[in-house]
Amino acid sequence: MMRWSVSFSILDDLLWSVITAFESVVLVSMLCFFFLFCGCNI
């Protein structure tokens, strides 16, 4: 039982890191698109 909880914890940490990295990439790309398309008009 202990082995399962440890592997699940590692998997959970890995998944959280992937989700955080993905959200960071999405936020940065949204900012870049905003400045590319809307920055010239302001």
Phi and psi restraints in degrees (range 20) as a CNS / XPLOR table:
assign (resid 1 and name C) (resid 2 and name N)
       (resid 2 and name CA) (resid 2 and name C) 1.0 -64.1 20.0 2
assign (resid 2 and name N) (resid 2 and name CA)
       (resid 2 and name C) (resid 3 and name N) 1.0 -38.0 20.0 2
assign (resid 2 and name C) (resid 3 and name N)
       (resid 3 and name CA) (resid 3 and name C) 1.0 -63.3 20.0 2
assign (resid 3 and name N) (resid 3 and name CA)
       (resid 3 and name C) (resid 4 and name N) 1.0 -38.9 20.0 2
assign (resid 3 and name C) (resid 4 and name N)
       (resid 4 and name CA) (resid 4 and name C) 1.0 -63.6 20.0 2
assign (resid 4 and name N) (resid 4 and name CA)
       (resid 4 and name C) (resid 5 and name N) 1.0 -43.8 20.0 2
assign (resid 4 and name C) (resid 5 and name N)
       (resid 5 and name CA) (resid 5 and name C) 1.0 -65.8 20.0 2
assign (resid 5 and name N) (resid 5 and name CA)
       (resid 5 and name C) (resid 6 and name N) 1.0 -36.0 20.0 2
assign (resid 5 and name C) (resid 6 and name N)
       (resid 6 and name CA) (resid 6 and name C) 1.0 -67.7 20.0 2
assign (resid 6 and name N) (resid 6 and name CA)
       (resid 6 and name C) (resid 7 and name N) 1.0 -45.1 20.0 2
assign (resid 6 and name C) (resid 7 and name N)
       (resid 7 and name CA) (resid 7 and name C) 1.0 -65.5 20.0 2
assign (resid 7 and name N) (resid 7 and name CA)
       (resid 7 and name C) (resid 8 and name N) 1.0 -37.0 20.0 2
assign (resid 7 and name C) (resid 8 and name N)
       (resid 8 and name CA) (resid 8 and name C) 1.0 -66.5 20.0 2
assign (resid 8 and name N) (resid 8 and name CA)
       (resid 8 and name C) (resid 9 and name N) 1.0 -37.2 20.0 2
assign (resid 8 and name C) (resid 9 and name N)
       (resid 9 and name CA) (resid 9 and name C) 1.0 -64.4 20.0 2
assign (resid 9 and name N) (resid 9 and name CA)
       (resid 9 and name C) (resid 10 and name N) 1.0 -43.1 20.0 2
assign (resid 9 and name C) (resid 10 and name N)
       (resid 10 and name CA) (resid 10 and name C) 1.0 -64.2 20.0 2
assign (resid 10 and name N) (resid 10 and name CA)
       (resid 10 and name C) (resid 11 and name N) 1.0 -43.8 20.0 2
assign (resid 10 and name C) (resid 11 and name N)
       (resid 11 and name CA) (resid 11 and name C) 1.0 -62.6 20.0 2
assign (resid 11 and name N) (resid 11 and name CA)
       (resid 11 and name C) (resid 12 and name N) 1.0 -40.9 20.0 2
assign (resid 11 and name C) (resid 12 and name N)
       (resid 12 and name CA) (resid 12 and name C) 1.0 -63.8 20.0 2
assign (resid 12 and name N) (resid 12 and name CA)
       (resid 12 and name C) (resid 13 and name N) 1.0 -43.5 20.0 2
assign (resid 12 and name C) (resid 13 and name N)
       (resid 13 and name CA) (resid 13 and name C) 1.0 -63.0 20.0 2
assign (resid 13 and name N) (resid 13 and name CA)
       (resid 13 and name C) (resid 14 and name N) 1.0 -42.0 20.0 2
assign (resid 13 and name C) (resid 14 and name N)
       (resid 14 and name CA) (resid 14 and name C) 1.0 -64.3 20.0 2
assign (resid 14 and name N) (resid 14 and name CA)
       (resid 14 and name C) (resid 15 and name N) 1.0 -44.9 20.0 2
assign (resid 14 and name C) (resid 15 and name N)
       (resid 15 and name CA) (resid 15 and name C) 1.0 -63.2 20.0 2
assign (resid 15 and name N) (resid 15 and name CA)
       (resid 15 and name C) (resid 16 and name N) 1.0 -41.5 20.0 2
assign (resid 15 and name C) (resid 16 and name N)
       (resid 16 and name CA) (resid 16 and name C) 1.0 -63.0 20.0 2
assign (resid 16 and name N) (resid 16 and name CA)
       (resid 16 and name C) (resid 17 and name N) 1.0 -39.7 20.0 2
assign (resid 16 and name C) (resid 17 and name N)
       (resid 17 and name CA) (resid 17 and name C) 1.0 -64.9 20.0 2
assign (resid 17 and name N) (resid 17 and name CA)
       (resid 17 and name C) (resid 18 and name N) 1.0 -41.0 20.0 2
assign (resid 17 and name C) (resid 18 and name N)
       (resid 18 and name CA) (resid 18 and name C) 1.0 -64.5 20.0 2
assign (resid 18 and name N) (resid 18 and name CA)
       (resid 18 and name C) (resid 19 and name N) 1.0 -44.2 20.0 2
assign (resid 18 and name C) (resid 19 and name N)
       (resid 19 and name CA) (resid 19 and name C) 1.0 -64.7 20.0 2
assign (resid 19 and name N) (resid 19 and name CA)
       (resid 19 and name C) (resid 20 and name N) 1.0 -42.3 20.0 2
assign (resid 19 and name C) (resid 20 and name N)
       (resid 20 and name CA) (resid 20 and name C) 1.0 -63.3 20.0 2
assign (resid 20 and name N) (resid 20 and name CA)
       (resid 20 and name C) (resid 21 and name N) 1.0 -43.7 20.0 2
assign (resid 20 and name C) (resid 21 and name N)
       (resid 21 and name CA) (resid 21 and name C) 1.0 -63.5 20.0 2
assign (resid 21 and name N) (resid 21 and name CA)
       (resid 21 and name C) (resid 22 and name N) 1.0 -42.3 20.0 2
assign (resid 21 and name C) (resid 22 and name N)
       (resid 22 and name CA) (resid 22 and name C) 1.0 -62.6 20.0 2
assign (resid 22 and name N) (resid 22 and name CA)
       (resid 22 and name C) (resid 23 and name N) 1.0 -43.9 20.0 2
assign (resid 22 and name C) (resid 23 and name N)
       (resid 23 and name CA) (resid 23 and name C) 1.0 -63.9 20.0 2
assign (resid 23 and name N) (resid 23 and name CA)
       (resid 23 and name C) (resid 24 and name N) 1.0 -38.6 20.0 2
assign (resid 23 and name C) (resid 24 and name N)
       (resid 24 and name CA) (resid 24 and name C) 1.0 -62.7 20.0 2
assign (resid 24 and name N) (resid 24 and name CA)
       (resid 24 and name C) (resid 25 and name N) 1.0 -43.8 20.0 2
assign (resid 24 and name C) (resid 25 and name N)
       (resid 25 and name CA) (resid 25 and name C) 1.0 -62.8 20.0 2
assign (resid 25 and name N) (resid 25 and name CA)
       (resid 25 and name C) (resid 26 and name N) 1.0 -42.6 20.0 2
assign (resid 25 and name C) (resid 26 and name N)
       (resid 26 and name CA) (resid 26 and name C) 1.0 -63.6 20.0 2
assign (resid 26 and name N) (resid 26 and name CA)
       (resid 26 and name C) (resid 27 and name N) 1.0 -44.6 20.0 2
assign (resid 26 and name C) (resid 27 and name N)
       (resid 27 and name CA) (resid 27 and name C) 1.0 -62.6 20.0 2
assign (resid 27 and name N) (resid 27 and name CA)
       (resid 27 and name C) (resid 28 and name N) 1.0 -44.4 20.0 2
assign (resid 27 and name C) (resid 28 and name N)
       (resid 28 and name CA) (resid 28 and name C) 1.0 -65.1 20.0 2
assign (resid 28 and name N) (resid 28 and name CA)
       (resid 28 and name C) (resid 29 and name N) 1.0 -41.9 20.0 2
assign (resid 28 and name C) (resid 29 and name N)
       (resid 29 and name CA) (resid 29 and name C) 1.0 -66.8 20.0 2
assign (resid 29 and name N) (resid 29 and name CA)
       (resid 29 and name C) (resid 30 and name N) 1.0 -36.3 20.0 2
assign (resid 29 and name C) (resid 30 and name N)
       (resid 30 and name CA) (resid 30 and name C) 1.0 -63.7 20.0 2
assign (resid 30 and name N) (resid 30 and name CA)
       (resid 30 and name C) (resid 31 and name N) 1.0 -41.6 20.0 2
assign (resid 30 and name C) (resid 31 and name N)
       (resid 31 and name CA) (resid 31 and name C) 1.0 -62.6 20.0 2
assign (resid 31 and name N) (resid 31 and name CA)
       (resid 31 and name C) (resid 32 and name N) 1.0 -43.1 20.0 2
assign (resid 31 and name C) (resid 32 and name N)
       (resid 32 and name CA) (resid 32 and name C) 1.0 -62.9 20.0 2
assign (resid 32 and name N) (resid 32 and name CA)
       (resid 32 and name C) (resid 33 and name N) 1.0 -44.3 20.0 2
assign (resid 32 and name C) (resid 33 and name N)
       (resid 33 and name CA) (resid 33 and name C) 1.0 -62.9 20.0 2
assign (resid 33 and name N) (resid 33 and name CA)
       (resid 33 and name C) (resid 34 and name N) 1.0 -39.4 20.0 2
assign (resid 33 and name C) (resid 34 and name N)
       (resid 34 and name CA) (resid 34 and name C) 1.0 -61.9 20.0 2
assign (resid 34 and name N) (resid 34 and name CA)
       (resid 34 and name C) (resid 35 and name N) 1.0 -45.9 20.0 2
assign (resid 34 and name C) (resid 35 and name N)
       (resid 35 and name CA) (resid 35 and name C) 1.0 -69.8 20.0 2
assign (resid 35 and name N) (resid 35 and name CA)
       (resid 35 and name C) (resid 36 and name N) 1.0 -33.0 20.0 2
assign (resid 35 and name C) (resid 36 and name N)
       (resid 36 and name CA) (resid 36 and name C) 1.0 -67.5 20.0 2
assign (resid 36 and name N) (resid 36 and name CA)
       (resid 36 and name C) (resid 37 and name N) 1.0 -45.7 20.0 2
assign (resid 36 and name C) (resid 37 and name N)
       (resid 37 and name CA) (resid 37 and name C) 1.0 -92.5 20.0 2
assign (resid 37 and name N) (resid 37 and name CA)
       (resid 37 and name C) (resid 38 and name N) 1.0 -32.2 20.0 2
assign (resid 37 and name C) (resid 38 and name N)
       (resid 38 and name CA) (resid 38 and name C) 1.0 -106.2 20.0 2
assign (resid 38 and name N) (resid 38 and name CA)
       (resid 38 and name C) (resid 39 and name N) 1.0 -21.2 20.0 2
assign (resid 38 and name C) (resid 39 and name N)
       (resid 39 and name CA) (resid 39 and name C) 1.0 -64.3 20.0 2
assign (resid 39 and name N) (resid 39 and name CA)
       (resid 39 and name C) (resid 40 and name N) 1.0 -31.2 20.0 2
assign (resid 39 and name C) (resid 40 and name N)
       (resid 40 and name CA) (resid 40 and name C) 1.0 -72.5 20.0 2
assign (resid 40 and name N) (resid 40 and name CA)
       (resid 40 and name C) (resid 41 and name N) 1.0 -27.1 20.0 2
assign (resid 40 and name C) (resid 41 and name N)
       (resid 41 and name CA) (resid 41 and name C) 1.0 -83.8 20.0 2
assign (resid 41 and name N) (resid 41 and name CA)
       (resid 41 and name C) (resid 42 and name N) 1.0 -21.4 20.0 2
